[in-house]
Amino acid sequence: MEAFYTYLSQFPGFTDHIYELVKPHLSVQNLKNGEYLLKEGKVCKSIVFIEKGLFRQYYLNDGKEITHCFCKENSISCAYKSFITKQKSSISIQAIEPSRVLKISNESIQKLYKFDPFFQQLGRMASEAEYVIAENHKRFINDLSATQRYLHVLKTDKILVQRVQLNYLATYLQVSPETLSRIRNKTAKT
């Protein structure tokens, strides 16, 4: 839980007392490669902090998987729309490496909001970060060519490219695996 402590400590107003308040509300879940944290059609009832591993968030569009986010160590993952509205999720969250997460339920979060303003601030900041990620990805897909998208990911997160299977990376870049292979071969030669 040291990583979670470090994560929380980056937010203004964090104290050891805050950490002690949240600890009893956390549960640990280990997932194998390919296991789901959440499947489309289920209600998201918790937010997770990823201690170890890698997840992808994806949705189906005309039967095709579209990965819109990779979530890795020291970050939060959740189907926010489902979590907030308590309606069925339109996305799935799948472990693509053996992973370990700390979970906190929506019910616990609501209790923590009442304990200390820190938790309200944390919730607001997490929601704002989620909005920025979604907006950036939308621009990423709409404004860049397939080659530019690949080069951007390679430049900004080369380790992610090494960790993610080709077919998942292709769905993130919104190209076919064959097109991604051609892009990779072409860019490797330059």
Buried (B, 14 or more C-beta within 10 A) or exposed (E): EEBBBEBBEEBEEBEEEBBEBBEEBBEEBEBEEEBEBBEBEEBBBBBBBBBBBBBBBBBEEEEEBBBBBBBBBBBBBBBBBBBEEEEBBEBBBBBBBBBBBBBBBBEBBEEBBEEBEBBBBBBEEBBEEBEEBEEEBEEBBEEBEBBEBBBEBBEEBEEBBEBBEEEBBBBBBBBBBEBBEBBBEEEEEE
